[in-house]
Amino acid sequence: MKEILVSTGLAMGLFVFVLLMGNALRDVAELVAAGKLGIDVFFKLIGLLIPYVGAYALPLGMLTGTLIALGRLSSQREITAMKAAGLSLYQIAAPVFLIAFFGMVVGVLVNLHYAPQSRVAYKQLMASAITENPVDFIEERRFIHEFPGYVIYMGGRDGSTMQDFWIWELDAQRRVNVFLRAAEGELLYNEASRELVLTLKNGTAEQRNPDNPESFEGDMPDSLFFGELPIALPLDELFGEKGQRRTRTKEMTFAQLMEQRQGELEKEAASGGPMTEERLEVQMHLQKNFAMAYSVFSLAVFGVPLAIHVGRQETYANLGIALVIAMSYYFLMIMVSWLEEKPTLRPDLLIWLPNLIFQGFGFWMLHRASRH
């Protein structure tokens, strides 16, 4: 148990660090380096990201810890010695299953409560930082996605003049409705209306077809040249308390998801229609979070006989094996996610298929290993 706990803890720390580096840490660090965020806000943001990446680091850490600990025991023939002393393979693996069970419970709490809460708190803290220093938030050579309905890119600065603006105005389905490009721009903060006013100068505006903005067949999009064009970016819509921003499914806790699901069930009962896309999205997210938490146990079951069979003592080898297994598991999860647009296939239930495959194959290998 001590070997598993230490190995799992170290592996989890490694994966949390790697996922943070590959997730939002890079963007946040750039803002700190550019003087847009204080170092205290930086560490608060990183702390709020840990539960979010922990949902993925926990199964990986459990699998890696199992492979490292049992791989070392197997390579040194300690597993053989324990069997010779009368212990069955299931007794030897009992500490692994116990830790995996508690890890699964922790995974449920993190995935369905702490991770969405930390995600919302992260965005609210970022919004607060923007409000305190809004004019400097537009950073050159970085795509800004934080303003609802817009994607903004600025090429550079010449003193106080901001140059080479690219702006994509999105519709409700996040498709490009209007594309703007300007040679220069000026950004001011209107404290009375809590708005960033971006005034574009010497540019063009391209209006897409509102019915099918992604199609370029037939007539070309309408283009308009302008000398000056102001755009208001309300900060209250940017995760603020005053905004009426709709909470995304990924940011809902378990209670909120169940309330949303109940509302969709009532709509279906009133209309007599099939499952709505909204209910499928909620159920898919619910089942995916439960399946991700349960993967801690499934991957541990798969890892026990594999570690004994391979019997590698080297940490880097076990880490490589764990990454290959994890990539296979997540690839299966992604394949099932592709079926979200086909509710008749019930992807919200098929999301459990990777767990069933890995756990079934793991118990089969465990049964074979116990007979030798």
C-alpha positions as CSV (number, residue, x, y, z in Angstrom):
1,M,0.0,0.0,0.0
2,K,2.9,2.4,0.8
3,E,4.5,1.6,-2.5
4,I,1.3,2.3,-4.4
5,L,0.5,5.5,-2.5
6,V,3.9,7.0,-3.0
7,S,4.2,6.0,-6.7
8,T,0.6,7.2,-7.5
9,G,1.2,10.5,-5.6
10,L,4.4,11.2,-7.5
11,A,2.9,10.2,-10.9
12,M,-0.2,12.4,-10.2
13,G,2.0,15.3,-9.4
14,L,3.9,14.8,-12.7
15,F,0.8,14.6,-14.8
16,V,-0.9,17.6,-13.1
17,F,2.3,19.6,-13.9
18,V,2.3,18.4,-17.5
19,L,-1.4,19.1,-18.0
20,L,-1.1,22.5,-16.5
21,M,1.8,23.3,-18.8
22,G,-0.2,22.2,-21.8
23,N,-3.5,23.8,-20.7
24,A,-3.9,27.4,-19.6
25,L,-0.6,27.9,-17.8
26,R,1.1,29.0,-20.9
27,D,-1.4,31.8,-21.6
28,V,-1.5,32.8,-18.0
29,A,2.3,32.9,-17.7
30,E,2.4,35.1,-20.8
31,L,0.1,37.6,-19.2
32,V,2.2,37.7,-16.1
33,A,5.4,38.1,-18.1
34,A,3.8,41.0,-20.0
35,G,2.7,42.6,-16.8
36,K,-1.0,42.1,-17.3
37,L,-1.5,39.9,-14.2
38,G,0.1,40.1,-10.8
39,I,2.0,37.1,-9.4
40,D,-0.5,36.6,-6.6
41,V,-3.3,36.3,-9.2
42,F,-1.2,34.0,-11.2
43,F,-0.8,31.5,-8.3
44,K,-4.6,31.8,-7.5
45,L,-5.4,30.9,-11.1
46,I,-3.0,28.0,-11.1
47,G,-4.6,26.7,-7.9
48,L,-8.0,26.9,-9.5
49,L,-6.9,24.9,-12.5
50,I,-5.6,22.0,-10.4
51,P,-9.0,20.4,-9.8
52,Y,-9.9,20.7,-13.5
53,V,-6.7,18.9,-14.7
54,G,-6.9,16.5,-11.7
55,A,-9.8,14.8,-13.3
56,Y,-7.4,13.5,-16.0
57,A,-4.3,13.2,-13.8
58,L,-6.0,10.8,-11.3
59,P,-6.6,7.8,-13.6
60,L,-3.1,8.3,-15.2
61,G,-1.5,8.5,-11.8
62,M,-3.3,5.4,-10.5
63,L,-2.3,3.4,-13.5
64,T,1.3,4.6,-13.4
65,G,1.7,4.0,-9.7
66,T,0.4,0.4,-10.1
67,L,2.8,-0.3,-12.9
68,I,5.8,1.1,-11.1
69,A,5.1,-0.5,-7.7
70,L,4.0,-4.0,-8.9
71,G,6.5,-3.9,-11.7
72,R,9.3,-3.5,-9.2
73,L,8.0,-6.3,-7.0
74,S,7.6,-8.6,-10.0
75,S,11.1,-7.8,-11.4
76,Q,12.6,-8.7,-8.0
77,R,10.6,-11.9,-7.7
78,E,8.8,-10.7,-4.6
79,I,5.4,-11.6,-6.2
80,T,6.7,-15.1,-6.6
81,A,7.8,-15.2,-3.0
82,M,4.4,-14.0,-1.8
83,K,2.7,-16.6,-3.8
84,A,5.0,-19.3,-2.4
85,A,4.0,-18.0,1.1
86,G,0.4,-18.8,0.3
87,L,-0.9,-15.4,-0.8
88,S,-3.2,-15.4,-3.8
89,L,-2.8,-12.8,-6.5
90,Y,-6.1,-11.2,-5.4
91,Q,-4.8,-10.8,-1.9
92,I,-1.6,-9.2,-3.2
93,A,-3.6,-6.8,-5.4
94,A,-6.1,-5.9,-2.6
95,P,-4.3,-2.7,-1.6
96,V,-4.3,-1.6,-5.2
97,F,-8.1,-2.2,-5.5
98,L,-8.7,-0.4,-2.2
99,I,-6.7,2.7,-3.2
100,A,-8.4,2.6,-6.6
101,F,-11.8,2.5,-5.0
102,F,-11.1,5.6,-2.8
103,G,-9.6,7.3,-5.9
104,M,-12.8,6.6,-7.8
105,V,-14.8,8.3,-5.0
106,V,-12.5,11.3,-5.1
107,G,-12.8,11.4,-8.9
108,V,-16.6,11.6,-8.7
109,L,-16.4,14.5,-6.2
110,V,-13.8,16.3,-8.3
111,N,-15.4,15.8,-11.7
112,L,-19.0,16.7,-10.6
113,H,-18.4,19.4,-7.9
114,Y,-14.9,20.8,-7.4
115,A,-13.8,20.9,-11.1
116,P,-16.8,22.9,-12.4
117,Q,-16.7,25.2,-9.4
118,S,-13.0,25.9,-9.9
119,R,-13.6,26.4,-13.6
120,V,-16.2,29.1,-12.9
121,A,-14.0,30.7,-10.2
122,Y,-11.1,30.7,-12.6
123,K,-13.0,32.7,-15.2
124,Q,-14.5,35.1,-12.5
125,L,-11.0,35.8,-11.2
126,M,-9.7,36.4,-14.7
127,A,-12.6,38.8,-15.3
128,S,-11.8,40.7,-12.1
129,A,-8.2,41.0,-13.3
130,I,-9.4,42.4,-16.6
131,T,-11.7,44.9,-14.9
132,E,-8.8,46.2,-12.8
133,N,-6.5,46.5,-15.9
134,P,-8.8,46.3,-18.9
135,V,-6.9,48.4,-21.5
136,D,-3.7,46.3,-21.2
137,F,-5.5,43.0,-21.5
138,I,-5.4,42.9,-25.3
139,E,-2.0,41.3,-25.8
140,E,-0.3,41.3,-29.2
141,R,0.0,38.1,-31.2
142,R,-2.5,36.2,-29.0
143,F,-6.0,35.1,-29.8
144,I,-8.5,36.6,-27.2
145,H,-11.5,34.3,-26.7
146,E,-12.7,35.7,-23.4
147,F,-15.2,38.2,-24.8
148,P,-18.5,36.5,-25.6
149,G,-19.3,36.6,-29.3
150,Y,-15.9,37.8,-30.4
151,V,-12.4,36.4,-31.2
152,I,-9.8,39.2,-31.3
153,Y,-6.2,39.2,-32.5
154,M,-3.8,42.1,-32.5
155,G,-0.6,41.9,-34.5
156,G,1.5,44.5,-32.5
157,R,2.0,47.9,-31.0
158,D,3.8,51.1,-32.1
159,G,4.0,53.0,-28.8
160,S,0.4,53.6,-27.7
161,T,-0.9,52.8,-31.2
162,M,-2.3,49.3,-31.6
163,Q,-1.9,47.8,-35.1
164,D,-3.2,45.0,-37.3
165,F,-6.5,44.0,-35.8
166,W,-8.4,40.9,-36.8
167,I,-11.8,40.4,-35.3
168,W,-14.3,37.6,-35.8
169,E,-17.9,38.3,-34.7
170,L,-19.6,35.0,-33.9
171,D,-23.3,34.0,-33.9
172,A,-25.1,31.9,-31.3
173,Q,-23.6,28.7,-32.8
174,R,-20.1,30.2,-32.7
175,R,-19.9,30.6,-36.5
176,V,-18.2,33.6,-38.0
177,N,-20.9,36.1,-38.9
178,V,-18.8,39.2,-39.5
179,F,-15.0,39.4,-40.1
180,L,-13.2,42.7,-39.5
181,R,-9.7,43.7,-40.2
182,A,-8.2,47.1,-39.5
183,A,-4.7,48.7,-39.8
184,E,-4.9,50.5,-36.5
185,G,-7.1,50.6,-33.3
186,E,-7.6,52.5,-30.1
187,L,-8.8,51.0,-26.9
188,L,-10.5,53.0,-24.2
189,Y,-12.3,52.0,-21.0
190,N,-15.7,53.6,-20.3
191,E,-16.0,53.3,-16.5
192,A,-19.7,54.5,-16.5
193,S,-20.9,51.7,-18.8
194,R,-18.2,49.2,-17.8
195,E,-17.3,48.8,-21.5
196,L,-14.1,48.5,-23.4
197,V,-14.6,50.6,-26.5
198,L,-12.4,49.4,-29.4
199,T,-12.2,52.0,-32.2
200,L,-10.9,50.4,-35.4
201,K,-9.4,52.6,-38.1
202,N,-8.8,52.1,-41.8
203,G,-10.2,48.7,-42.2
204,T,-12.7,46.4,-44.0
205,A,-15.8,44.5,-42.8
206,E,-16.9,41.3,-44.4
207,Q,-20.5,40.3,-43.9
208,R,-21.3,36.5,-44.2
209,N,-24.6,34.9,-45.1
210,P,-26.5,34.7,-41.8
211,D,-28.3,31.5,-42.9
212,N,-25.1,29.7,-43.8
213,P,-22.0,31.7,-42.8
214,E,-19.6,28.9,-43.4
215,S,-20.6,28.5,-47.0
216,F,-18.6,30.4,-49.7
217,E,-20.5,29.0,-52.7
218,G,-22.4,31.4,-54.9
219,D,-22.1,35.1,-54.1
220,M,-19.0,36.4,-52.3
221,P,-19.5,37.9,-48.9
222,D,-20.3,41.6,-48.8
223,S,-17.3,43.8,-48.0
224,L,-17.3,47.4,-46.7
225,F,-14.4,49.8,-46.3
226,F,-14.5,52.0,-43.2
227,G,-12.4,54.9,-41.9
228,E,-13.5,54.5,-38.2
229,L,-15.6,51.9,-36.5
230,P,-16.3,51.6,-32.7
231,I,-17.0,48.3,-31.1
232,A,-18.3,48.0,-27.5
233,L,-17.1,45.1,-25.4
234,P,-19.2,44.9,-22.2
235,L,-17.2,43.6,-19.3
236,D,-20.3,42.6,-17.4
237,E,-20.9,39.8,-20.0
238,L,-17.4,38.6,-19.4
239,F,-18.1,36.1,-16.5
240,G,-19.2,39.1,-14.3
241,E,-21.9,38.9,-11.6
242,K,-24.1,41.4,-13.5
243,G,-23.9,39.5,-16.7
244,Q,-26.7,37.2,-17.9
245,R,-24.2,34.7,-19.3
246,R,-25.6,31.2,-19.7
247,T,-23.8,28.6,-17.6
248,R,-22.2,26.1,-19.9
249,T,-22.7,22.4,-19.3
250,K,-19.0,21.9,-18.4
251,E,-19.3,24.5,-15.7
252,M,-22.4,22.9,-14.0
253,T,-22.2,20.9,-10.7
254,F,-24.1,17.7,-10.3
255,A,-27.1,19.4,-8.7
256,Q,-27.2,21.9,-11.6
257,L,-27.0,19.2,-14.2
258,M,-29.8,17.2,-12.6
259,E,-32.0,20.3,-12.4
260,Q,-31.2,21.0,-16.1
261,R,-32.0,17.4,-17.0
262,Q,-35.3,17.5,-15.1
263,G,-36.3,20.6,-17.0
264,E,-35.7,18.9,-20.3
265,L,-37.6,15.9,-19.2
266,E,-40.6,18.1,-18.5
267,K,-40.3,19.7,-21.9
268,E,-40.3,16.3,-23.6
269,A,-43.3,15.1,-21.6
270,A,-45.2,18.2,-22.6
271,S,-44.4,18.0,-26.2
272,G,-44.4,14.2,-26.5
273,G,-41.3,14.3,-28.6
274,P,-38.0,12.3,-28.4
275,M,-35.0,13.1,-26.3
276,T,-33.9,16.7,-26.9
277,E,-30.3,17.6,-27.8
278,E,-30.0,19.6,-24.6
279,R,-30.9,16.5,-22.4
280,L,-28.5,14.3,-24.4
281,E,-25.7,16.9,-23.8
282,V,-26.4,16.9,-20.1
283,Q,-26.6,13.2,-19.8
284,M,-23.5,12.7,-21.9
285,H,-21.6,15.1,-19.7
286,L,-22.9,13.3,-16.5
287,Q,-22.1,9.9,-17.7
288,K,-18.7,11.0,-19.0
289,N,-17.7,12.4,-15.6
290,F,-18.8,9.2,-13.9
291,A,-17.0,7.1,-16.4
292,M,-13.8,9.1,-16.0
293,A,-14.0,8.7,-12.3
294,Y,-14.6,4.9,-12.6
295,S,-11.6,4.7,-15.0
296,V,-9.4,5.0,-11.9
297,F,-10.6,1.5,-10.9
298,S,-10.7,0.1,-14.4
299,L,-7.2,1.1,-15.3
300,A,-5.9,-0.2,-12.0
301,V,-7.5,-3.6,-12.7
302,F,-5.9,-3.6,-16.1
303,G,-2.6,-2.5,-14.7
304,V,-2.1,-5.2,-12.0
305,P,-1.7,-8.2,-14.3
306,L,0.1,-6.2,-16.9
307,A,2.7,-5.0,-14.3
308,I,3.2,-8.6,-13.1
309,H,3.5,-10.0,-16.6
310,V,5.9,-7.3,-17.9
311,G,7.8,-7.0,-14.7
312,R,9.7,-3.8,-15.5
313,Q,11.7,-2.1,-12.7
314,E,12.6,1.0,-14.7
315,T,10.3,4.0,-14.0
316,Y,10.6,5.4,-17.5
317,A,9.5,2.1,-19.0
318,N,6.4,1.9,-16.8
319,L,5.6,5.5,-17.5
320,G,5.8,4.9,-21.3
321,I,3.5,1.8,-20.9
322,A,1.0,3.9,-18.9
323,L,0.9,6.6,-21.5
324,V,0.2,4.1,-24.3
325,I,-2.6,2.5,-22.3
326,A,-4.1,5.9,-21.3
327,M,-4.0,7.2,-24.9
328,S,-5.8,4.1,-26.0
329,Y,-8.5,4.6,-23.3
330,Y,-9.0,8.3,-24.1
331,F,-9.1,7.6,-27.9
332,L,-12.0,5.2,-27.3
333,M,-13.7,7.9,-25.2
334,I,-13.2,10.3,-28.1
335,M,-14.6,7.9,-30.6
336,V,-17.8,7.5,-28.5
337,S,-18.0,11.3,-28.2
338,W,-18.2,11.5,-32.0
339,L,-21.7,9.9,-31.7
340,E,-23.2,12.8,-29.8
341,E,-25.1,13.9,-32.9
342,K,-26.8,10.5,-33.1
343,P,-29.0,10.2,-30.0
344,T,-30.6,7.0,-31.3
345,L,-27.3,5.2,-30.6
346,R,-27.3,6.4,-27.0
347,P,-23.8,7.7,-26.7
348,D,-24.5,8.6,-23.1
349,L,-24.5,4.9,-22.4
350,L,-21.8,3.9,-24.9
351,I,-19.4,6.2,-23.0
352,W,-19.0,3.3,-20.5
353,L,-17.7,1.0,-23.2
354,P,-14.0,1.8,-22.7
355,N,-14.3,1.0,-19.0
356,L,-16.0,-2.3,-19.8
357,I,-13.4,-3.3,-22.3
358,F,-10.4,-2.4,-20.1
359,Q,-11.9,-3.8,-16.9
360,G,-13.1,-7.0,-18.6
361,F,-9.7,-7.6,-20.2
362,G,-8.0,-6.8,-17.0
363,F,-9.9,-9.3,-14.9
364,W,-9.3,-11.9,-17.7
365,M,-5.6,-11.3,-17.5
366,L,-5.7,-11.3,-13.7
367,H,-7.5,-14.7,-13.7
368,R,-4.9,-16.2,-16.0
369,A,-2.0,-14.8,-14.0
370,S,-3.5,-16.2,-10.7
371,R,-3.4,-19.7,-12.2
372,H,0.3,-19.6,-12.9
